Amino acid sequence: MKYRAKAGKIKYEHGMIDGLREFLESLQKNPNIQSMIPGEIKPVKTSSSLQIRRLMPTSTGFKALIQSGGAVQEVFFIGEEAQLKLILEPFCLKKNT
């Protein structure tokens, strides 16, 4: 079974939280991103607009925890780590220190 659109970088096997599909489609044109794979969705107590809550490096790129509404979803970004970090950091939640 095929889970990607023709010439697409997004895997559509799993459901997506509100706003995530549009966010990933906006990043799809970036040549530094090889693939984006949405994963598990978990409920959370807080509600917010779409934002990256946490960004963790993996052997192939980054794992992001993206929150929207009352849910958070894992999304794996495949590509060169330094370039991915520059692309994704502007969308990360800013912590007050």
DRENTIBA-496122 format. One record per residue: x, y negated, z negated of N, C-alpha, C in turn. Coordinates in steps of 0.001 Angstrom, whole numbers, padded with zeros to 6 digits, always signed. Each point is the difference from the previous one (the first is absolute). Layout:
BEGIN
XYZXYZXYZ/...
END
This chain:
BEGIN
+000840+001175+000000-000840-001175+000000+000886-001240+000000/-000396-000993+000798+000779-001219+000130-000569-001077-000929/+000868-000639-000783-000455-001001-000967+000494-001401+000300/+000628-000213+001143+000502-001324+000361-000661-000459+001293/-000209-001301+000094-000486-000563+001253+001144+000066+001006/-000317-000021+001268+001044+000046+001027+000994-001131-000214/+001262+000340-000030+001098-000960-000197-000141-000787-001302/-000706+000548-000964-000194-000691-001275+000998+000458-001050/+000195-000827-000997+000926+000307-001089-000734+000382-001281/-001326-000110+000005-000791+000255-001205-000609+001391+000068/+000155+000758-001069-000620+001319-000099-001389-000189-000612/-001035+000510+000688-001381-000206-000420-000623+001236-000638/+000793+000883-000582-000513+001240-000580-000842-000245-001250/+000349-000989-000807-000676-000258-001267-000844-001260+000081/-000898-000166-000968-000766-001227-000112+000904-001151-000414/-000521-001226+000101+000793-001173-000364-000846-000945-000841/+000649-000683-000942-000673-000985-000829-000355-001226+000845/-000889-000836-000521-000457-001193+000719+001164-000888+000424/+000024-000360+001259+001003-000915+000529+001311+000640+000417/+000212+001269-000372+001291+000628+000294+000185+000253+001488/-001032+000472+000688+000122+000284+001436+000429-001255+000761/-000636-001125-000284+000335-001249+000683+001430-000432-000319/+000405+000153-001269+001359-000358-000418+001027+000843+000757/-000207+001320+000058+000939+000882+000698+000019-000281+001494/-001166-000269+000569-000049-000311+001436+000747-001292+000315/+000007-000953-000931+000752-001245+000219+001506+000241-000037/+000438+001010-000755+001436+000322-000085+000456+000935+001112/-000940+000635+000670+000296+001028+000999+000878-000490+001152/-000085-001275+000334+000772-000542+001122+001468-000245-000337/+000347+000072-001285+001378-000249-000420+000887+001176+000411/+001059-000242+000784+000850+001098+000475+000839+000660-001102/+000123-000637-001165+000793+000575-001094-000763+001037-000814/-001301+000103+000227-000816+001002-000679-000230+001157+000964/+000452+001194-000392-000177+001171+000855-001348+000659-000206/-000466+000058-001262-001239+000686-000306-000558-000499-001327/-001340+000085-000145-000676-000365-001246-000995+001109-000312/+000123+000579-001199-000804+001154-000362-000752-000281-001306/-001312-000277+000077-000791-000182-001219-000129+001326-000748/+000013-000080-001329-000088+001200-000823-001151-000063-000981/+000258+000460-001207-001014+000162-001031-000599-001334-000462/-001309+000022-000260-000719-001154-000535-000387+000310-001444/+000256-000961-000897-000369+000160-001410-000771-001234-000459/-001003+000196-000867-000723-001158-000539+000841-000731-001040/-000213-001316-000105+000654-000815-001028-001059-000885-000653/+000299-000507-001184-000976-000804-000744-000084-001440+000502/+001087-000522+000540+000003-001393+000454-000413-000082+001458/-000462-001173+000387-000415-000233+001370+000813-001155+000561/+000405+000128+001248+000785-001070+000616-000126+000080+001515/+000518-001028+000665+000077+000046+001447+001184+000893+000380/+000132+000318+001264+001052+000911+000460+001384-000549-000344/+000788+000812-000726+001372-000379-000340+000821+001245-000301/+001294-000107+000219+000914+001095-000328+000342-000133-001481/-000376+000996-000793+000251-000017-001443+001419+000434-000322/+000521+000941+000766+001332+000533-000286+000607+000539+001281/+001315-000163+000147+000738+000447+001174+001163+000849-000488/+000021+001280+000393+001044+000920-000468+000758+000586+001193/+001329-000049-000016+000763+000572+001112-000120+001530+000030/-000014+000557+001205+000019+001451+000211+001152+000306+000947/+000206+001260+000312+001098+000369+000900-000248-000455+001437/-001262-000296+000354-000323-000395+001376-000524-001425+000128/-000094-000732-001102-000515-001365+000043-000513-000437-001356/-001311-000278-000087-000605-000447-001248-001343+000661-000235/-000333+000166-001281-001338+000387-000430-000570-001241-000670/-001156-000438+000461-000648-001173-000575-001296+000421-000670/-000303-000635-001127-001298+000145-000638-000768-001267+000333/-001039+000149+000815-000754-001148+000479-001374+000004-000663/-000356-001136-000617-001265-000107-000711-000960-000905+000749/-001247+000413+000015-001077-000819+000546-001271+000382-000732/-000721-000977-000484-001223+000285-000745+000327+000811-001237/-000709+001076-000227+000213+000826-001180+000754+001275+000288/+000894-000021+000993+000758+001207+000340+001425-000360+000401/+000887+000965-000174+001386-000152+000432+000331+001209+000873/+000746-000225+001085+000331+001065+000939+001490+000011+000287/+000558+001216+000055+001396+000174+000406+000071-000150+001519/+001018-000711+000478+000254-000087+001433+001501+000155+000191/+000381+000918+000872+001410+000234+000298+000364-000728+001283/+001036-000836-000090+000510-000741+001145+001323+000635+000406/+000095+000450+001233+001194+000658+000511+000754-000986+000876/+001298-000142-000266+000840-000906+000772+001273-000308-000768/+000778-000950+000497+001258-000389-000631-000310-000824-001249/+000551+000419-001142-000367-000546-001313+000134-001521-000100/+001114-000561+000417+000213-001447-000136-001028-000794+000805/-000289+000452+001211-000977-000696+000839-001417+000116-000575/-000352+001197-000488-001323+000197-000596-000195-000900-001210/+001046-000135-000813-000083-000834-001197-000295-001452+000377/+000653-000503+001048-000246-001370+000457-001429-000169+000512/-000540+001020+000638-001357-000062+000551-001042+000060-001110/+000206+000878-000991-001031+000281-001002+000035-000905-001231/+001167-000520-000372+000107-000805-001224-000939-001207-000061/-000264-000705+001111-000930-001132-000102-001414+000396-000447/-000365+001259+000143-001340+000465-000375-000041+000575-001419/+001163+000056-000667+000070+000584-001342-000581-000940-001045/-000585+000599-001034-000539-000744-001117+001129-000746-000696/-000178-001285-000213+000994-000812-000703-000253+000095-001481/+001024+000398-000761-000136+000114-001452+000446-001285-000660/-000746-000426-001017+000384-001181-000776+001077+000393-001001/+001153-000665+000048+001091+000302-000934+000336-001194-000837/
END
